[in-house]
Amino acid sequence: MSKHIKAAFLVCPGYLPVDVIGAHTTLGFLPNTEVHLVWKNKEPVIGFPSYPTIPTTTVAECPDDLDVLCIGAIPGEVLADQETISFVQKHAANGCNMMGICGGALLLGAAGLLKGRKATSNFNTTAPLEKFGAIPVFTSEVVVDGNYYTAGPATGGIEAALLLISKLRGKQAAQFVELVSEYDPHPPFGCGNANTAPKHLVQQAAAMNKEQIEKDVAMAYDTFLRNKN
């Protein structure tokens, strides 16, 4: 518990709070841990759906020696934002543990950080990760490749954070946080992933966000190519 941990969570207009709140809480439970909600400025942003958030730290102010940087799903315009890409690349180069939750994996891909790495995302976005040189893993579990932790939405952030606590503070600390947060999910309808849900529901869910995901992937890929060249 004596190791001081610095963790940052990217918040921006249109981000999905469900992907980062669990990780923020899980890491924040630990003593001797500082957490930062990071964006370009400290003006309030509205997460989706309708979740007002006040960033606590700017990109410029964020500590260089972060232990953890967590990124959830974000809109296409942020995937294409060079300042955000540079921020992520800088911390990756510093050896930070990188968390890409749900569509957050696209930002890691856009920044050129997933080349040759195993990675996952939500079931609609995992396959396109191959465009960024990643090795897509179709799973509902956290995928760990070195200091990169990728996972599906919502509970994926909690599970990735628990694995990181085990790495940074030891297994007993992770067990303690898992207990005090009573993390023991019981999906009431057994439809929490594409492998267990009825096929017609999977098709409906895929169709619902298909157009937006294709746009986001395209913007992220354009950013990837721009940085590659």
Backbone as numpy.savetxt, mean C-alpha at the origin, in Angstrom:
# Nx Ny Nz CAx CAy CAz Cx Cy Cz
11.35 -3.73 21.82 10.53 -2.52 21.82 11.38 -1.26 21.82
12.68 -1.39 22.05 13.53 -0.22 22.17 13.84 0.42 20.81
13.68 -0.34 19.72 13.98 0.21 18.40 12.94 1.25 18.02
13.40 2.47 17.73 12.50 3.53 17.31 12.10 3.30 15.85
10.81 3.37 15.58 10.31 3.13 14.23 9.69 4.41 13.69
10.04 4.73 12.45 9.43 5.86 11.75 8.64 5.32 10.56
7.35 5.59 10.56 6.48 5.08 9.50 5.70 6.22 8.86
5.58 6.19 7.55 4.83 7.22 6.82 3.76 6.56 5.97
2.65 7.27 5.82 1.51 6.78 5.06 1.11 7.86 4.06
1.11 7.51 2.79 0.80 8.49 1.76 -0.70 8.76 1.74
-1.06 10.02 1.92 -2.46 10.43 1.79 -2.49 11.53 0.72
-3.50 11.50 -0.10 -3.61 12.47 -1.20 -5.08 12.56 -1.59
-5.45 13.56 -2.34 -6.84 13.62 -2.80 -7.22 12.34 -3.54
-8.30 11.72 -3.10 -8.78 10.52 -3.76 -8.16 9.22 -3.30
-7.29 9.25 -2.27 -6.71 7.99 -1.78 -7.78 7.15 -1.08
-7.55 5.86 -0.95 -8.50 4.98 -0.29 -8.05 4.73 1.15
-8.69 5.38 2.12 -8.30 5.23 3.52 -8.31 3.78 4.01
-9.24 2.96 3.47 -9.36 1.59 3.95 -8.06 0.81 3.78
-7.21 1.22 2.84 -5.98 0.49 2.58 -4.85 0.85 3.55
-4.94 2.01 4.19 -3.83 2.44 5.05 -4.21 2.60 6.51
-5.49 2.76 6.82 -5.88 2.99 8.21 -5.51 1.81 9.10
-5.75 0.59 8.60 -5.41 -0.59 9.39 -3.93 -0.67 9.68
-3.10 -0.40 8.67 -1.65 -0.43 8.86 -1.21 0.68 9.80
-1.81 1.86 9.65 -1.49 3.00 10.51 -1.79 2.67 11.97
-2.94 2.07 12.22 -3.33 1.71 13.58 -2.44 0.61 14.13
-2.18 -0.39 13.31 -1.37 -1.54 13.75 0.03 -1.10 14.16
0.67 -0.31 13.34 2.01 0.19 13.68 1.94 1.21 14.82
0.87 2.02 14.82 0.74 3.05 15.84 0.50 2.51 17.23
0.04 1.27 17.35 -0.14 0.64 18.66 1.19 0.53 19.42
2.27 0.43 18.66 3.56 0.17 19.27 4.13 1.40 19.97
4.70 1.23 21.16 5.41 2.35 21.77 6.67 2.67 20.97
7.17 3.88 21.15 8.41 4.31 20.51 8.30 4.25 18.99
7.10 4.61 18.49 6.87 4.63 17.06 6.26 5.98 16.67
6.81 6.61 15.65 6.22 7.84 15.15 5.61 7.59 13.78
4.43 8.15 13.58 3.71 7.94 12.32 3.46 9.28 11.65
3.53 9.30 10.34 3.36 10.51 9.55 2.33 10.26 8.45
1.38 11.17 8.32 0.49 11.17 7.16 1.06 12.18 6.18
1.55 11.71 5.05 2.39 12.53 4.16 1.68 12.92 2.88
1.78 14.21 2.55 1.37 14.70 1.24 2.18 15.95 0.94
1.95 16.58 -0.20 2.74 17.72 -0.63 2.58 18.93 0.28
1.43 19.05 0.89 1.18 20.14 1.82 0.28 19.63 2.93
-0.06 20.50 3.87 -0.86 20.08 5.02 -2.31 20.53 4.93
-2.73 20.86 3.72 -4.13 21.18 3.52 -4.96 19.90 3.57
-6.18 19.97 4.08 -7.02 18.77 4.13 -7.22 18.15 2.75
-7.21 16.83 2.71 -7.52 16.09 1.48 -8.75 15.23 1.75
-9.45 14.88 0.70 -10.62 14.05 0.83 -10.32 12.67 0.25
-10.28 11.67 1.13 -10.12 10.30 0.66 -11.42 9.78 0.09
-11.33 8.62 -0.56 -12.52 8.03 -1.17 -12.95 6.79 -0.39
-14.24 6.70 -0.04 -15.31 7.67 -0.33 -15.51 8.65 0.82
-15.41 9.93 0.50 -15.72 11.05 1.40 -15.13 10.89 2.79
-13.78 10.90 2.86 -13.09 10.73 4.14 -12.08 11.86 4.31
-12.47 12.94 4.98 -11.54 14.07 5.16 -10.32 13.66 5.98
-9.18 14.07 5.53 -7.91 13.72 6.17 -7.00 14.93 6.18
-6.29 15.14 7.30 -5.33 16.24 7.37 -3.92 15.66 7.41
-3.12 15.86 6.37 -1.73 15.41 6.39 -0.97 16.05 7.56
-0.09 15.30 8.16 0.69 15.81 9.30 2.10 16.22 8.91
2.55 15.76 7.74 3.93 15.97 7.31 3.95 16.17 5.81
4.75 17.10 5.34 4.88 17.28 3.89 5.97 16.36 3.34
5.94 16.18 2.05 6.97 15.40 1.38 8.35 15.95 1.71
8.48 17.27 1.72 9.76 17.90 2.00 10.20 17.70 3.44
9.26 17.65 4.37 9.58 17.52 5.79 9.76 16.07 6.24
9.30 15.14 5.45 9.31 13.74 5.87 10.73 13.26 6.17
10.94 12.57 7.30 12.29 12.09 7.64 12.89 11.23 6.54
14.17 11.40 6.31 14.84 10.62 5.28 15.04 9.16 5.69
15.07 8.92 7.00 15.39 7.59 7.51 14.13 6.82 7.92
13.12 6.84 7.07 11.91 6.08 7.35 12.21 4.58 7.42
11.51 3.91 8.32 11.57 2.45 8.37 10.49 1.83 7.49
9.36 2.53 7.36 8.21 2.01 6.62 7.57 3.14 5.82
7.25 2.85 4.55 6.43 3.76 3.75 5.27 2.94 3.20
4.05 3.33 3.57 2.85 2.60 3.19 2.05 3.39 2.16
1.70 2.73 1.07 0.94 3.36 -0.01 -0.27 2.50 -0.33
-1.45 3.07 -0.22 -2.67 2.37 -0.62 -3.08 2.79 -2.01
-4.28 2.40 -2.40 -4.77 2.77 -3.73 -4.91 4.29 -3.83
-4.47 4.82 -4.96 -4.49 6.26 -5.20 -4.96 6.51 -6.63
-5.45 7.70 -6.93 -5.97 7.97 -8.28 -4.85 8.10 -9.32
-5.26 7.98 -10.59 -4.31 7.98 -11.69 -3.44 9.21 -11.77
-3.99 10.38 -11.42 -3.19 11.60 -11.54 -2.01 11.61 -10.57
-2.16 10.91 -9.45 -1.04 10.81 -8.51 -0.04 9.77 -8.98
-0.53 8.70 -9.62 0.36 7.71 -10.21 1.26 8.33 -11.27
0.79 9.42 -11.86 1.55 10.10 -12.92 2.32 11.31 -12.41
2.28 11.56 -11.11 2.89 12.76 -10.55 4.37 12.52 -10.25
5.23 13.28 -10.90 6.67 13.02 -10.79 7.20 13.32 -9.39
6.66 14.31 -8.71 7.12 14.61 -7.35 6.85 13.44 -6.42
5.69 12.83 -6.57 5.36 11.67 -5.74 6.25 10.49 -6.10
6.48 10.27 -7.39 7.37 9.19 -7.83 8.76 9.37 -7.24
9.29 10.59 -7.30 10.63 10.86 -6.78 10.71 10.63 -5.28
9.64 11.00 -4.57 9.57 10.78 -3.12 9.66 9.29 -2.80
8.91 8.49 -3.52 8.91 7.04 -3.29 10.26 6.45 -3.66
10.83 6.85 -4.78 12.13 6.34 -5.21 13.22 6.67 -4.20
13.17 7.87 -3.64 14.19 8.28 -2.67 14.18 7.36 -1.45
13.00 7.09 -0.92 12.93 6.27 0.29 13.24 4.80 -0.01
12.89 4.35 -1.21 13.28 2.99 -1.59 14.80 2.88 -1.65
15.45 3.90 -2.21 16.91 3.90 -2.31 17.57 3.93 -0.93
16.87 4.49 0.05 17.39 4.56 1.41 17.20 3.27 2.19
16.59 2.27 1.56 16.41 0.98 2.22 15.15 0.85 3.04
14.21 1.77 2.85 12.95 1.75 3.58 12.15 0.50 3.21
11.40 -0.03 4.18 10.46 -1.11 3.90 9.25 -0.51 3.19
8.97 -1.00 1.99 7.93 -0.42 1.15 6.68 -1.29 1.18
5.54 -0.67 1.49 4.25 -1.37 1.51 3.38 -0.85 0.38
2.97 -1.74 -0.52 2.03 -1.39 -1.58 0.75 -2.17 -1.35
-0.27 -1.49 -0.84 -1.52 -2.15 -0.51 -2.54 -1.87 -1.61
-3.15 -2.94 -2.12 -4.13 -2.81 -3.20 -3.48 -2.06 -4.38
-4.14 -1.01 -4.87 -3.61 -0.25 -5.99 -2.33 0.50 -5.69
-1.90 0.53 -4.42 -0.63 1.15 -4.09 0.54 0.47 -4.77
0.35 -0.81 -5.12 1.42 -1.52 -5.83 1.69 -0.88 -7.19
0.68 -0.24 -7.78 0.88 0.43 -9.06 1.88 1.57 -8.95
1.87 2.28 -7.83 2.82 3.38 -7.66 4.24 2.83 -7.55
4.40 1.71 -6.86 5.72 1.08 -6.79 6.16 0.66 -8.19
5.21 0.14 -8.97 5.53 -0.24 -10.35 5.88 0.96 -11.21
5.09 2.03 -11.09 5.35 3.24 -11.87 6.71 3.82 -11.55
7.15 3.65 -10.32 8.47 4.17 -9.90 9.61 3.24 -10.30
9.28 2.13 -10.96 10.32 1.22 -11.41 10.90 0.35 -10.33
10.15 0.14 -9.25 10.68 -0.56 -8.08 10.29 -2.03 -8.01
9.44 -2.49 -8.92 8.98 -3.88 -8.86 9.64 -4.78 -9.88
10.58 -4.27 -10.63 11.22 -5.09 -11.68 11.91 -6.30 -11.07
11.47 -7.48 -11.51 12.04 -8.73 -11.01 11.53 -9.16 -9.66
10.58 -8.41 -9.09 10.06 -8.74 -7.76 8.69 -9.41 -7.85
8.44 -10.33 -6.94 7.11 -10.89 -6.78 6.22 -9.83 -6.12
5.00 -9.70 -6.61 4.11 -8.69 -6.06 2.66 -9.07 -6.32
1.76 -8.53 -5.49 0.34 -8.74 -5.67 -0.39 -7.43 -5.46
-1.70 -7.47 -5.65 -2.55 -6.30 -5.50 -3.98 -6.81 -5.33
-4.98 -6.00 -5.65 -6.34 -6.54 -5.70 -6.45 -7.46 -6.91
-7.51 -8.28 -6.97 -7.55 -9.31 -8.01 -7.66 -8.73 -9.42
-8.11 -7.49 -9.55 -8.20 -6.85 -10.87 -6.87 -6.26 -11.32
-6.00 -5.94 -10.38 -4.78 -5.19 -10.70 -3.52 -6.02 -10.64
-3.61 -7.25 -10.18 -2.40 -8.08 -10.05 -1.78 -8.40 -11.40
-2.57 -8.85 -12.35 -2.02 -9.22 -13.67 -1.28 -8.06 -14.34
-1.83 -6.83 -14.34 -1.12 -5.72 -14.98 0.24 -5.39 -14.37
0.54 -5.89 -13.17 1.85 -5.60 -12.58 2.99 -6.14 -13.43
2.67 -7.12 -14.27 3.69 -7.67 -15.16 4.22 -6.62 -16.12
3.40 -5.62 -16.47 3.83 -4.55 -17.37 5.01 -3.78 -16.79
5.13 -3.79 -15.46 6.19 -3.02 -14.79 7.39 -3.90 -14.46
7.41 -5.11 -15.01 8.53 -6.02 -14.77 8.38 -6.86 -13.54
7.22 -6.79 -12.86 6.99 -7.58 -11.66 6.61 -9.01 -12.02
6.67 -9.89 -11.04 6.19 -11.26 -11.17 4.88 -11.34 -10.41
3.74 -11.26 -11.09 2.45 -11.22 -10.39 2.17 -12.50 -9.60
1.68 -12.33 -8.39 1.30 -13.47 -7.55 -0.18 -13.32 -7.22
-0.97 -14.26 -7.64 -2.42 -14.20 -7.42 -2.74 -14.88 -6.10
-2.93 -14.08 -5.08 -3.13 -14.61 -3.73 -3.89 -13.59 -2.90
-4.51 -14.07 -1.82 -5.14 -13.16 -0.87 -4.23 -12.89 0.32
-3.00 -13.40 0.27 -2.04 -13.21 1.34 -1.03 -12.12 0.97
-0.28 -11.68 1.96 0.78 -10.70 1.73 1.93 -11.37 0.97
2.45 -10.68 -0.02 3.62 -11.17 -0.75 4.82 -10.36 -0.29
5.83 -11.05 0.19 7.05 -10.40 0.68 8.20 -10.74 -0.26
8.85 -9.72 -0.76 10.03 -9.90 -1.60 11.08 -8.91 -1.12
12.02 -9.39 -0.33 12.99 -8.49 0.29 12.29 -7.54 1.24
12.48 -6.25 1.05 11.82 -5.27 1.92 10.58 -4.67 1.26
10.01 -5.41 0.30 8.77 -5.00 -0.36 7.62 -5.90 0.09
6.55 -5.24 0.57 5.38 -5.95 1.08 4.17 -5.48 0.28
3.59 -6.38 -0.51 2.40 -6.02 -1.28 1.24 -6.92 -0.86
0.04 -6.37 -0.95 -1.13 -7.11 -0.47 -2.39 -6.56 -1.13
-3.47 -7.27 -0.95 -4.77 -6.81 -1.41 -5.29 -5.71 -0.51
-6.52 -5.25 -0.76 -7.07 -4.10 -0.03 -7.45 -4.42 1.41
-7.74 -3.34 2.15 -8.34 -3.43 3.50 -7.47 -4.24 4.46
-7.84 -5.48 4.74 -7.11 -6.28 5.73 -5.68 -6.56 5.30
-5.39 -6.42 4.01 -4.01 -6.63 3.56 -3.05 -5.67 4.22
-3.49 -4.44 4.48 -2.64 -3.47 5.15 -2.32 -3.88 6.58
-3.30 -4.42 7.28 -3.08 -4.88 8.66 -2.09 -6.04 8.67
-2.29 -6.99 7.78 -1.43 -8.17 7.76 0.00 -7.84 7.36
0.16 -6.94 6.40 1.50 -6.51 6.02 2.19 -5.79 7.18
1.43 -4.97 7.90 1.99 -4.25 9.04 2.42 -5.21 10.14
1.63 -6.25 10.37 2.00 -7.24 11.39 3.30 -7.95 11.02
3.45 -8.29 9.74 4.68 -8.93 9.30 5.88 -7.98 9.46
5.66 -6.71 9.20 6.74 -5.74 9.36 7.10 -5.55 10.83
6.11 -5.58 11.71 6.40 -5.50 13.15 7.26 -6.68 13.57
6.93 -7.86 13.05 7.74 -9.03 13.37 9.18 -8.85 12.91
9.35 -8.24 11.74 10.70 -8.00 11.22 11.44 -6.96 12.05
10.75 -5.88 12.40 11.41 -4.75 13.06 11.52 -4.89 14.58
10.54 -5.58 15.19 10.50 -5.68 16.65 10.48 -7.12 17.18
10.33 -8.07 16.28 10.31 -9.47 16.70 8.90 -10.05 16.71
8.83 -11.37 16.64 7.55 -12.07 16.55 6.65 -11.81 17.74
7.22 -11.75 18.93 6.40 -11.56 20.12 5.67 -10.21 20.09
6.35 -9.19 19.59 5.71 -7.87 19.47 4.55 -7.94 18.49
4.74 -8.64 17.38 3.67 -8.78 16.39 2.49 -9.55 16.97
2.79 -10.59 17.73 1.73 -11.36 18.38 0.96 -10.48 19.37
1.68 -9.65 20.09 1.05 -8.77 21.08 0.08 -7.81 20.39
0.53 -7.18 19.29 -0.33 -6.23 18.57 -1.53 -6.96 17.96
-1.30 -8.14 17.42 -2.40 -8.91 16.85 -3.46 -9.20 17.92
-3.00 -9.44 19.14 -3.93 -9.72 20.23 -4.67 -8.47 20.70
-3.91 -7.39 20.99 -4.58 -6.20 21.55 -5.53 -5.56 20.54
-5.26 -5.78 19.24 -6.19 -5.28 18.24 -7.28 -6.31 17.90
-7.16 -7.49 18.53 -8.11 -8.60 18.31 -8.33 -8.84 16.81
-7.20 -8.89 16.11 -7.28 -9.13 14.68 -7.55 -10.61 14.43
-8.78 -10.93 14.10 -9.22 -12.32 13.93 -10.39 -12.32 12.94
-10.12 -12.02 11.67 -11.20 -11.80 10.71 -12.05 -13.04 10.46
-13.35 -12.81 10.32 -14.31 -13.87 10.01 -15.25 -13.35 8.92
-14.88 -13.46 7.65 -15.77 -12.97 6.59 -17.15 -13.62 6.69
-18.19 -12.86 6.94 -19.49 -13.45 7.22 -20.12 -14.19 6.05
-19.69 -13.87 4.81 -20.29 -14.51 3.65 -19.30 -15.31 2.81
-18.04 -15.37 3.28 -17.05 -16.18 2.57 -16.72 -15.70 1.18
-16.91 -14.40 0.93 -16.67 -13.85 -0.41 -15.52 -12.85 -0.41
-14.62 -13.00 0.52 -13.57 -12.00 0.68 -12.46 -12.06 -0.34
-12.43 -13.07 -1.20 -11.44 -13.07 -2.27 -12.02 -13.78 -3.49
-11.37 -13.56 -4.61 -11.91 -14.04 -5.89 -11.89 -15.56 -6.00
-11.12 -16.22 -5.15 -11.06 -17.68 -5.21 -12.23 -18.35 -4.51
-12.83 -17.65 -3.54 -13.92 -18.25 -2.78 -15.28 -17.68 -3.13
-15.32 -16.51 -3.76 -16.60 -15.88 -4.09 -17.23 -16.57 -5.31
-18.56 -16.52 -5.41 -19.23 -17.06 -6.59 -18.74 -16.37 -7.86
-18.66 -17.12 -8.93 -18.11 -16.61 -10.18 -18.85 -15.38 -10.68
-20.18 -15.36 -10.54 -20.94 -14.23 -11.08 -20.63 -12.94 -10.30
-20.34 -13.07 -9.00 -19.98 -11.89 -8.22 -18.59 -11.38 -8.61
-17.68 -12.31 -8.86 -16.33 -11.93 -9.30 -16.42 -11.17 -10.62
-17.25 -11.63 -11.52 -17.42 -10.97 -12.80 -18.01 -9.58 -12.64
-18.99 -9.45 -11.75 -19.60 -8.15 -11.49 -18.59 -7.18 -10.91
-17.81 -7.67 -9.95 -16.81 -6.81 -9.30 -15.74 -6.37 -10.29
-15.34 -7.29 -11.16 -14.32 -6.96 -12.16 -14.84 -5.92 -13.14
-16.10 -6.06 -13.52 -16.67 -5.12 -14.49 -16.88 -3.74 -13.90
-17.17 -3.68 -12.59 -17.50 -2.42 -11.94 -16.37 -1.40 -12.05
-15.14 -1.86 -11.87 -14.00 -0.94 -11.84 -13.08 -1.10 -13.05
-13.50 -1.87 -14.04 -12.62 -2.21 -15.15 -12.08 -0.97 -15.86
-12.97 -0.06 -16.21 -12.56 1.12 -16.97 -11.59 1.99 -16.17
-11.90 2.21 -14.89 -11.03 3.05 -14.06 -9.67 2.40 -13.85
-9.66 1.10 -13.61 -8.40 0.40 -13.41 -7.55 0.45 -14.67
-8.16 0.29 -15.82 -7.41 0.36 -17.07 -6.79 1.74 -17.25
-7.53 2.79 -16.89 -6.98 4.15 -16.98 -5.81 4.34 -16.02
-5.99 3.85 -14.78 -4.93 4.00 -13.78 -3.68 3.24 -14.19
-3.86 2.02 -14.70 -2.71 1.23 -15.14 -2.00 1.94 -16.29
-2.76 2.50 -17.21 -2.17 3.20 -18.35 -1.35 4.41 -17.89
-1.89 5.17 -16.94 -1.17 6.35 -16.45 0.09 5.92 -15.69
-0.02 4.86 -14.91 1.15 4.37 -14.19 2.21 3.85 -15.15
1.78 3.19 -16.21 2.73 2.64 -17.18 3.42 3.75 -17.96
2.68 4.79 -18.31 3.29 5.95 -18.97 4.38 6.56 -18.08
4.08 6.64 -16.79 5.06 7.16 -15.84 6.28 6.25 -15.77
6.06 4.96 -15.74 7.13 3.96 -15.73 8.04 4.13 -16.93
7.44 4.27 -18.11 8.24 4.41 -19.33 9.00 5.73 -19.34
8.37 6.79 -18.84 9.02 8.10 -18.79 10.25 8.07 -17.89
10.14 7.39 -16.76 11.28 7.30 -15.84 12.34 6.33 -16.36
11.89 5.34 -17.09 12.81 4.35 -17.64 13.73 4.97 -18.67
13.16 5.93 -19.43 13.94 6.59 -20.48 14.71 7.79 -19.95
